[in-house]
Amino acid sequence: MTPIGKGHRSLNLALRKEFNLYANVRPCRSIEGYETLYNDVDVVTIRENTEGEYSGIEHEIVPGVVQSIKLITEDASKRVADFAFNYAKANGRTKVTAVHKANIMRMSDGLFLRCCRDAAKKYPEIKFEEKYLDTVCLTMVQDPSNFDVLVMPNLYGDILSDLCAGLVGGLGLTPSGNIGTNGAIFESVHGTAPDIAGQDKANPTALLLSAVMMLRYMELPTYAAKIEKSCFDTIKEGKLLTGDLGGSSKCSEFTDEICRKVEIQ
């Protein structure tokens, strides 16, 4: 759990910095059989993962006045912008939306936006648009089908990716990957849930789907597809679901059913 106002830095942040995992990728897709207010969500948020407001540059100017520095660099912005367009092309996506507030933060977000525009020129087959963060949030909850791949600075991505997860059922269903030049870390993003530790209640879907992302990253798509299908089929059937999905099954029962489906494929 990330400490607030004291203690050590977030270990997740430390890992991202140590291994230079510059792009956080979060696919959010409606799952058949699990009803929410939306049934057509299929978006991917790509978040710059190493700088922005999360650079950890803070200081107290005078007692009671604290300054936090938002760090945006051309190199990091170019890198994540190129990654977003390359991801869209490699995964059959048709549009990339750059999310920003360059109307307010003209230099920092302006630099990020300029890098996205430059990347877009190299991928003429991918439609490019740029939208303010607040407009994206409004439009996302009205009609998420307006979006495909979204790329944005660190803080905006942290907020917007959780919003998108809420559209499909929450963080318990949402995988995540942190991608770098020479490696990657895949994780569920719902936290450690210490309040239910050891009670066999947790929903393992986010962790399993993160493992599916990892297998695809490792170019093992057949194994990834088997696990993904087994997981989605178990949710679709609705017989063995954890409490957060509206069922009463234990984590182990839900997982055993997924394993059984994997074995018979």
C-alpha positions in Angstrom: 0.0 0.0 0.0 1.3 3.4 -1.0 2.2 5.4 2.1 0.6 8.8 2.6 2.7 11.7 3.6 5.4 9.7 5.3 7.5 6.5 5.2 9.1 4.8 2.2 8.3 5.5 -1.4 5.7 3.2 -3.1 7.5 0.0 -4.1 5.5 -0.1 -7.4 6.9 3.4 -8.2 10.4 2.2 -7.3 10.2 -0.9 -9.6 8.9 1.2 -12.5 11.8 3.6 -12.1 14.4 0.9 -11.5 13.5 -1.1 -14.6 12.5 2.0 -16.6 9.0 0.6 -17.2 7.8 3.7 -19.1 4.3 2.5 -20.4 1.5 1.3 -18.2 -1.1 -0.6 -20.4 -4.6 -1.3 -19.1 -7.1 -2.9 -21.4 -10.7 -2.5 -20.2 -13.3 -4.6 -22.0 -16.8 -5.6 -21.2 -17.1 -9.2 -20.1 -20.0 -11.3 -21.4 -22.1 -12.7 -18.6 -21.2 -10.0 -16.1 -23.7 -7.1 -16.6 -22.8 -3.5 -15.9 -24.4 -0.3 -17.1 -22.3 -0.7 -20.2 -21.9 -3.6 -22.6 -19.7 -2.2 -25.3 -16.6 -1.1 -23.5 -13.3 -1.9 -25.3 -10.7 0.7 -24.5 -7.0 0.6 -23.7 -5.4 3.3 -21.6 -1.6 3.8 -22.0 -0.1 5.9 -19.3 3.4 7.4 -19.2 4.8 5.7 -16.1 8.0 7.4 -15.0 7.5 11.1 -14.5 4.8 13.8 -14.3 3.4 14.5 -10.9 4.7 11.1 -9.7 8.3 12.1 -10.1 8.5 12.6 -6.3 9.9 16.1 -6.5 8.3 18.0 -3.6 9.5 20.4 -1.0 8.2 22.8 1.6 8.8 26.5 0.6 7.8 27.9 4.0 5.8 26.2 6.8 2.4 25.5 5.4 3.3 26.0 1.8 4.3 22.8 -0.2 5.4 22.8 -3.9 5.1 19.7 -6.1 6.9 19.6 -9.4 5.3 18.1 -12.5 8.2 16.8 -14.7 7.5 16.3 -18.4 10.4 15.5 -20.7 10.5 15.3 -24.5 12.3 11.9 -24.4 9.7 10.2 -22.1 6.8 11.8 -24.0 8.1 10.7 -27.4 8.7 7.2 -26.1 5.2 6.6 -24.7 3.5 8.3 -27.7 5.4 6.1 -30.2 4.5 3.1 -28.0 0.8 4.0 -28.1 0.7 4.2 -31.9 2.8 1.0 -32.3 0.5 -0.8 -29.9 -2.6 0.4 -31.8 -1.1 -0.8 -35.1 0.0 -4.2 -33.7 -3.3 -4.9 -32.1 -5.6 -3.9 -34.9 -6.8 -0.7 -33.2 -7.9 2.3 -35.4 -7.7 5.4 -33.2 -5.4 7.0 -30.6 -6.6 9.8 -28.4 -4.1 12.0 -26.6 -5.5 13.1 -23.3 -4.1 16.4 -21.9 -4.8 19.8 -20.2 -2.5 21.9 -22.5 -5.0 24.7 -22.2 -4.0 25.2 -18.6 -0.5 23.6 -18.4 0.7 25.0 -21.7 4.4 24.1 -21.4 4.3 20.7 -19.8 1.2 19.2 -21.3 1.9 21.3 -24.4 5.2 19.4 -24.8 3.5 16.0 -24.3 0.8 16.9 -26.9 3.4 18.0 -29.4 5.2 14.6 -29.1 1.9 12.9 -29.7 1.3 14.9 -32.8 4.7 14.1 -34.1 4.2 10.3 -33.5 0.8 10.5 -35.3 2.5 11.7 -38.4 4.4 8.4 -38.6 1.2 6.3 -38.4 -1.1 7.8 -41.0 -3.3 4.7 -41.0 -4.2 5.4 -37.3 -6.7 8.1 -36.7 -5.5 10.6 -34.1 -7.4 13.0 -31.9 -6.6 15.2 -28.9 -9.0 15.9 -26.1 -9.0 17.6 -22.7 -9.0 15.3 -19.7 -12.3 16.6 -18.3 -14.0 16.2 -21.7 -12.7 12.6 -22.0 -14.1 11.7 -18.5 -17.5 13.1 -19.4 -17.7 11.4 -22.8 -16.3 8.1 -21.4 -19.2 7.7 -18.9 -21.8 8.8 -21.6 -20.5 6.6 -24.4 -17.2 4.7 -24.0 -17.5 3.4 -27.6 -16.2 6.8 -28.7 -12.7 5.7 -27.6 -10.2 3.1 -28.6 -6.6 3.7 -27.4 -5.9 6.6 -25.1 -2.4 7.9 -24.2 -1.7 10.4 -21.5 0.7 11.6 -18.8 1.1 9.8 -15.5 -1.5 11.3 -13.2 -4.2 11.5 -15.8 -3.6 7.8 -16.7 -3.9 6.8 -13.0 -7.3 8.4 -12.7 -8.7 7.6 -16.1 -7.7 3.9 -16.1 -9.6 3.4 -12.8 -12.6 5.2 -14.3 -12.5 2.8 -17.2 -12.2 -0.2 -14.9 -15.3 0.9 -13.2 -17.3 0.8 -16.4 -16.6 -3.0 -16.8 -17.0 -4.1 -13.2 -14.1 -2.8 -11.2 -10.4 -3.3 -10.6 -11.0 -7.0 -9.8 -11.6 -7.6 -13.5 -8.9 -5.4 -15.0 -5.4 -6.5 -15.9 -2.3 -4.3 -16.1 1.1 -4.3 -17.7 4.1 -2.1 -17.1 6.3 -2.2 -20.3 9.9 -1.1 -20.6 12.6 -1.4 -23.2 14.2 -4.5 -21.8 11.5 -6.0 -19.7 8.0 -5.8 -18.2 6.0 -6.3 -15.0 2.4 -7.4 -15.0 0.1 -7.0 -12.0 -3.4 -6.7 -10.8 -4.0 -3.1 -9.7 -6.6 -3.6 -7.0 -4.1 -3.6 -4.1 -3.4 -6.2 -1.4 -6.9 -6.3 0.2 -5.7 -7.0 3.7 -9.2 -7.0 5.1 -10.0 -10.3 3.3 -6.5 -11.9 3.5 -6.6 -15.7 4.2 -10.4 -15.9 3.9 -10.5 -17.4 0.4 -12.7 -14.6 -0.9 -10.5 -12.7 -3.4 -11.4 -12.5 -7.1 -8.3 -13.8 -9.0 -9.5 -12.5 -12.4 -7.4 -9.4 -12.6 -4.2 -11.4 -11.7 -5.1 -14.1 -14.2 -5.7 -11.7 -17.0 -2.5 -9.9 -16.1 -0.7 -13.3 -16.6 -2.5 -13.6 -19.9 -1.0 -10.2 -20.9 2.4 -11.5 -19.8 2.1 -14.7 -21.9 1.3 -12.6 -25.0 4.2 -10.3 -24.3 6.4 -13.5 -24.1 4.9 -14.5 -27.5 3.0 -17.5 -26.1 -0.4 -16.6 -27.5 -1.8 -20.2 -27.4 -1.4 -20.5 -23.7 -2.7 -17.0 -23.2 -5.9 -17.7 -25.2 -6.6 -20.9 -23.2 -6.5 -19.2 -19.9 -8.4 -16.2 -21.0 -11.2 -18.3 -22.6 -11.5 -20.5 -19.5 -11.7 -17.4 -17.3 -14.3 -15.7 -19.4 -16.3 -18.9 -19.9 -16.5 -19.4 -16.1 -17.7 -15.8 -15.6 -20.2 -16.2 -18.4 -21.7 -19.4 -17.0 -22.3 -17.6 -13.7 -22.3 -20.7 -11.5 -19.1 -20.2 -9.6 -18.5 -16.5 -8.9 -16.7 -14.7 -6.1 -18.6 -12.3 -3.9 -17.6 -9.1 -5.8 -19.1 -10.6 -9.0 -22.4 -11.3 -7.3 -21.8 -14.9 -6.4 -21.0 -16.8 -3.2 -18.1 -19.1 -4.3 -14.7 -19.1 -2.8 -11.6 -18.0 -4.6 -10.4 -21.6 -4.7 -13.7 -22.9 -6.2 -13.7 -20.2 -8.9 -10.0 -20.9 -9.7 -10.5 -24.7 -9.7 -13.3 -24.3 -12.3 -11.0 -22.2 -14.5 -8.2 -24.8 -14.2 -10.7 -27.6 -15.1 -11.7 -25.7 -18.3 -8.0 -25.1 -19.2 -7.3 -28.9 -18.9 -10.1 -30.0 -21.2 -9.2 -27.5 -24.0 
